[in-house]
């Protein structure tokens, strides 16, 4: 999805780290309780140090909703997260994304037109009343609204199993997007087999499936993935265990099934944080998730060694876009009475997205 972020004035791009800290600190103090800064776990430290709250995308949106006194919600994350915050917060609150180019490659792998086309194609071959659409939180507001309209729900990596169990009690088939790996790993954990699943390729007629395959599959998994989590491979686990026989491997469920099979533990970002905290002193832990979180866990967990499972270390290129200069720019503009980079979701889309989010809350 094309988003255009204007170039920043040299005042910000040429500023030293100390100068940026002065700008951000002064602006934040001037705005006071009118400002609430959210920092997703994957953000760089130079941004996270200014966050009033840390968390995953949904948790941060809920926290913003719980701060009605804050006029300005500055979301240090990516576009779909800021959209969710706008959906959940009040009309008097304005949600701001410091860099419009901070998107999510996974979220962009499924757009509304493609999903509507898939739904129309499936209507011709399956009992559409028994098909339940489920979208991962890492998706646009328009896709959340789509599942709201079609009787489906949103899920997070934490509650994906509960949401999928609800869906399969309601119907007998699920269209899950945009991340195939979370859908596959969750379905397998529920006791389904790989033969119950088919990958839906939106670029091919009927998703690249025969009518029989489409009819017989319980899980239709969108051909999408996280560019960071797909990098982790079983051979990384082998190499880590060869060097650390007593080491612990923790993987995010956006990783491939092959990787999750050989990991010691698999779970959401919050799960990973809790498992690192609970690990015995002296543990060496390899984590298969975004590097900024891994490095932060290592720094904030003395007595344990936390490292990336992938020795090449690949940060999320879109999460990485939020930096000190962009944060200073949006805050100083707010002090001067200008709102830049506001993220808004239209009323109809927001209403149906809230329906899908509320269903998730009712389920879990």
DRENRO-335698 format. One record per residue (C-alpha): residue number from 1; residue in three letters; x, y, z. Coordinates in steps of 0.2 Angstrom, whole numbers, m for minus. Layout:
<recs>
- k|r|X|Y|Z
- NUM|ALA|X|Y|Z
...
</recs>
This chain:
<recs>
- k|r|X|Y|Z
- 1|UNK|0|0|0
- 2|UNK|7|17|m5
- 3|UNK|9|30|9
- 4|UNK|19|45|6
- 5|UNK|29|53|21
- 6|UNK|35|70|17
- 7|UNK|54|73|20
- 8|UNK|58|81|37
- 9|UNK|66|98|39
- 10|UNK|84|98|41
- 11|UNK|82|104|59
- 12|UNK|77|86|63
- 13|UNK|87|76|51
- 14|UNK|103|85|56
- 15|UNK|100|85|75
- 16|UNK|111|76|87
- 17|UNK|103|63|98
- 18|UNK|105|75|113
- 19|UNK|96|89|103
- 20|UNK|82|77|98
- 21|UNK|80|72|116
- 22|UNK|79|90|121
- 23|UNK|66|93|108
- 24|UNK|55|78|112
- 25|UNK|57|81|131
- 26|UNK|52|99|130
- 27|UNK|37|96|118
- 28|UNK|31|81|129
- 29|UNK|32|92|145
- 30|UNK|22|106|136
- 31|UNK|8|95|130
- 32|UNK|7|86|147
- 33|UNK|m9|75|149
- 34|UNK|m15|80|132
- 35|UNK|m3|68|125
- 36|UNK|m1|49|126
- 37|UNK|13|41|117
- 38|UNK|11|22|114
- 39|UNK|26|11|110
- 40|UNK|25|m6|102
- 41|UNK|37|m19|108
- 42|UNK|46|m19|92
- 43|UNK|51|m1|92
- 44|UNK|69|5|94
- 45|UNK|75|11|111
- 46|UNK|77|29|106
- 47|UNK|58|29|103
- 48|UNK|53|17|117
- 49|UNK|61|28|131
- 50|UNK|47|41|128
- 51|UNK|33|29|127
- 52|UNK|20|31|141
- 53|UNK|14|13|138
- 54|UNK|22|m2|130
- 55|UNK|13|m17|123
- 56|UNK|7|m26|108
- 57|UNK|m4|m18|95
- 58|UNK|m21|m22|103
- 59|UNK|m16|m19|121
- 60|UNK|m10|m2|116
- 61|UNK|m26|3|107
- 62|UNK|m36|m2|123
- 63|UNK|m25|8|134
- 64|UNK|m28|23|122
- 65|UNK|m46|20|124
- 66|UNK|m44|21|143
- 67|UNK|m36|38|142
- 68|UNK|m51|49|136
- 69|UNK|m42|64|143
- 70|UNK|m28|63|130
- 71|UNK|m32|73|115
- 72|UNK|m17|66|105
- 73|UNK|m12|48|104
- 74|UNK|5|46|96
- 75|UNK|7|28|90
- 76|UNK|25|22|88
- 77|UNK|21|7|78
- 78|UNK|14|4|61
- 79|UNK|m2|10|51
- 80|UNK|m14|m4|55
- 81|UNK|m10|m1|74
- 82|UNK|m14|17|72
- 83|UNK|m30|13|63
- 84|UNK|m36|1|77
- 85|UNK|m32|15|90
- 86|UNK|m43|27|80
- 87|UNK|m57|14|79
- 88|UNK|m57|12|98
- 89|UNK|m54|30|104
- 90|UNK|m66|44|105
- 91|UNK|m71|57|91
- 92|UNK|m62|70|101
- 93|UNK|m45|61|101
- 94|UNK|m33|62|86
- 95|UNK|m22|47|82
- 96|UNK|m5|51|75
- 97|UNK|8|40|66
- 98|UNK|25|48|66
- 99|UNK|30|41|49
- 100|UNK|17|37|37
- 101|UNK|29|24|28
- 102|UNK|28|13|44
- 103|UNK|17|0|37
- 104|UNK|16|m19|39
- 105|UNK|21|m30|25
- 106|UNK|10|m44|31
- 107|UNK|m5|m33|33
- 108|UNK|m2|m27|15
- 109|UNK|m3|m45|9
- 110|UNK|m22|m45|10
- 111|UNK|m32|m30|4
- 112|UNK|m51|m28|4
- 113|UNK|m53|m30|m15
- 114|UNK|m44|m47|m14
- 115|UNK|m53|m53|1
- 116|UNK|m70|m48|m7
- 117|UNK|m65|m57|m23
- 118|UNK|m60|m73|m13
- 119|UNK|m77|m73|m4
- 120|UNK|m87|m71|m20
- 121|UNK|m77|m86|m28
- 122|UNK|m80|m96|m13
- 123|UNK|m99|m92|m13
- 124|UNK|m99|m102|m29
- 125|UNK|m92|m118|m22
- 126|UNK|m95|m119|m3
- 127|UNK|m110|m116|9
- 128|UNK|m105|m98|12
- 129|UNK|m116|m98|28
- 130|UNK|m105|m110|35
- 131|UNK|m89|m101|31
- 132|UNK|m82|m89|45
- 133|UNK|m69|m76|41
- 134|UNK|m56|m72|54
- 135|UNK|m43|m59|52
- 136|UNK|m28|m57|62
- 137|UNK|m26|m40|72
- 138|UNK|m11|m37|59
- 139|UNK|m24|m31|46
- 140|UNK|m32|m15|40
- 141|UNK|m47|m8|47
- 142|UNK|m56|m12|31
- 143|UNK|m53|m30|33
- 144|UNK|m58|m30|52
- 145|UNK|m74|m22|45
- 146|UNK|m77|m35|32
- 147|UNK|m76|m49|45
- 148|UNK|m88|m39|56
- 149|UNK|m101|m38|42
- 150|UNK|m99|m56|37
- 151|UNK|m101|m63|55
- 152|UNK|m83|m66|59
- 153|UNK|m71|m59|71
- 154|UNK|m53|m53|74
- 155|UNK|m40|m63|83
- 156|UNK|m23|m59|91
- 157|UNK|m9|m72|92
- 158|UNK|m14|m74|111
- 159|UNK|m32|m78|108
- 160|UNK|m31|m86|90
- 161|UNK|m36|m103|97
- 162|UNK|m51|m97|106
- 163|UNK|m57|m87|91
- 164|UNK|m54|m102|79
- 165|UNK|m63|m114|91
- 166|UNK|m78|m101|91
- 167|UNK|m78|m100|73
- 168|UNK|m78|m119|70
- 169|UNK|m92|m121|82
- 170|UNK|m102|m108|73
- 171|UNK|m98|m115|55
- 172|UNK|m87|m129|48
- 173|UNK|m74|m119|38
- 174|UNK|m63|m104|41
- 175|UNK|m55|m91|29
- 176|UNK|m41|m85|39
- 177|UNK|m30|m70|34
- 178|UNK|m18|m62|32
- 179|UNK|m5|m74|40
- 180|UNK|m5|m92|35
- 181|UNK|8|m97|49
- 182|UNK|m3|m91|64
- 183|UNK|m18|m100|56
- 184|UNK|m8|m116|53
- 185|UNK|1|m117|70
- 186|UNK|m15|m113|79
- 187|UNK|m25|m126|69
- 188|UNK|m12|m140|72
- 189|UNK|m12|m136|91
- 190|UNK|m31|m138|91
- 191|UNK|m29|m156|84
- 192|UNK|m32|m153|66
- 193|UNK|m20|m160|53
- 194|UNK|m11|m152|38
- 195|UNK|m23|m161|27
- 196|UNK|m37|m151|34
- 197|UNK|m28|m135|28
- 198|UNK|m26|m127|11
- 199|UNK|m17|m111|6
- 200|UNK|m27|m98|m3
- 201|UNK|m17|m89|m16
- 202|UNK|m26|m73|m21
- 203|UNK|m17|m71|m37
- 204|UNK|m24|m87|m44
- 205|UNK|m41|m92|m49
- 206|UNK|m51|m100|m34
- 207|UNK|m35|m97|m24
- 208|UNK|m26|m110|m34
- 209|UNK|m37|m124|m27
- 210|UNK|m48|m136|m35
- 211|UNK|m67|m136|m31
- 212|UNK|m64|m152|m21
- 213|UNK|m50|m144|m11
- 214|UNK|m59|m129|m7
- 215|UNK|m75|m139|m1
- 216|UNK|m65|m151|9
- 217|UNK|m53|m139|18
- 218|UNK|m57|m134|36
- 219|UNK|m44|m120|36
- 220|UNK|m42|m109|21
- 221|UNK|m26|m100|25
- 222|UNK|m22|m84|16
- 223|UNK|m5|m84|7
- 224|UNK|3|m71|18
- 225|UNK|17|m70|31
- 226|UNK|28|m59|42
- 227|UNK|44|m55|33
- 228|UNK|54|m56|49
- 229|UNK|47|m72|57
- 230|UNK|48|m82|41
- 231|UNK|67|m80|42
- 232|UNK|69|m92|57
- 233|UNK|73|m109|51
- 234|UNK|75|m126|60
- 235|UNK|94|m126|56
- 236|UNK|95|m110|67
- 237|UNK|88|m121|81
- 238|UNK|101|m135|77
- 239|UNK|115|m123|78
- 240|UNK|110|m114|94
- 241|UNK|107|m131|103
- 242|UNK|124|m137|97
- 243|UNK|132|m122|106
- 244|UNK|120|m121|120
- 245|UNK|114|m139|124
- 246|UNK|103|m133|139
- 247|UNK|97|m117|130
- 248|UNK|79|m113|128
- 249|UNK|71|m109|111
- 250|UNK|55|m98|111
- 251|UNK|46|m94|94
- 252|UNK|32|m83|89
- 253|UNK|18|m92|81
- 254|UNK|20|m81|65
- 255|UNK|35|m92|62
- 256|UNK|34|m108|51
- 257|UNK|27|m124|57
- 258|UNK|43|m132|54
- 259|UNK|52|m120|66
- 260|UNK|38|m121|79
- 261|UNK|39|m140|79
- 262|UNK|57|m139|85
- 263|UNK|56|m124|97
- 264|UNK|54|m127|116
- 265|UNK|40|m115|118
- 266|UNK|28|m105|106
- 267|UNK|18|m90|110
- 268|UNK|14|m72|107
- 269|UNK|25|m57|111
- 270|UNK|17|m56|129
- 271|UNK|20|m75|131
- 272|UNK|38|m73|125
- 273|UNK|41|m59|138
- 274|UNK|33|m69|152
- 275|UNK|43|m85|148
- 276|UNK|59|m75|148
- 277|UNK|55|m68|165
- 278|UNK|51|m85|171
- 279|UNK|66|m94|165
- 280|UNK|79|m99|178
- 281|UNK|94|m88|182
- 282|UNK|109|m91|170
- 283|UNK|98|m97|156
- 284|UNK|103|m94|138
- 285|UNK|87|m91|128
- 286|UNK|86|m89|109
- 287|UNK|70|m80|103
- 288|UNK|63|m81|86
- 289|UNK|55|m63|84
- 290|UNK|60|m45|80
- 291|UNK|77|m40|86
- 292|UNK|73|m24|95
- 293|UNK|62|m34|107
- 294|UNK|75|m47|109
- 295|UNK|89|m34|113
- 296|UNK|78|m25|125
- 297|UNK|74|m42|134
- 298|UNK|93|m45|135
- 299|UNK|96|m28|142
- 300|UNK|82|m28|155
- 301|UNK|84|m46|161
- 302|UNK|101|m47|170
- 303|UNK|107|m64|175
- 304|UNK|101|m72|158
- 305|UNK|107|m71|140
- 306|UNK|94|m67|127
- 307|UNK|99|m68|109
- 308|UNK|91|m69|92
- 309|UNK|88|m86|85
- 310|UNK|94|m79|68
- 311|UNK|112|m74|69
- 312|UNK|110|m62|54
- 313|UNK|98|m52|64
- 314|UNK|85|m44|52
- 315|UNK|75|m30|60
- 316|UNK|57|m26|54
- 317|UNK|61|m13|40
- 318|UNK|44|m4|43
- 319|UNK|44|m5|62
- 320|UNK|61|3|61
- 321|UNK|55|18|52
- 322|UNK|49|27|68
- 323|UNK|64|36|75
- 324|UNK|69|51|85
- 325|UNK|68|64|71
- 326|UNK|50|59|66
- 327|UNK|44|59|84
- 328|UNK|52|76|88
- 329|UNK|44|83|72
- 330|UNK|26|77|76
- 331|UNK|27|83|94
- 332|UNK|34|100|90
- 333|UNK|20|102|77
- 334|UNK|7|98|91
- 335|UNK|15|111|102
- 336|UNK|13|124|89
- 337|UNK|m6|118|86
- 338|UNK|m3|108|70
- 339|UNK|m8|90|69
- 340|UNK|2|81|56
- 341|UNK|1|62|50
- 342|UNK|m17|60|58
- 343|UNK|m24|43|55
- 344|UNK|m43|42|52
- 345|UNK|m55|28|49
- 346|UNK|m71|32|41
- 347|UNK|m87|30|52
- 348|UNK|m95|15|43
- 349|UNK|m78|5|43
- 350|UNK|m75|10|61
- 351|UNK|m92|4|66
- 352|UNK|m90|m13|58
- 353|UNK|m72|m15|64
- 354|UNK|m78|m12|82
- 355|UNK|m91|m26|79
- 356|UNK|m77|m38|75
- 357|UNK|m66|m33|89
- 358|UNK|m81|m34|101
- 359|UNK|m84|m52|95
- 360|UNK|m66|m56|99
- 361|UNK|m68|m49|117
- 362|UNK|m85|m58|120
- 363|UNK|m76|m74|114
- 364|UNK|m61|m72|125
</recs>
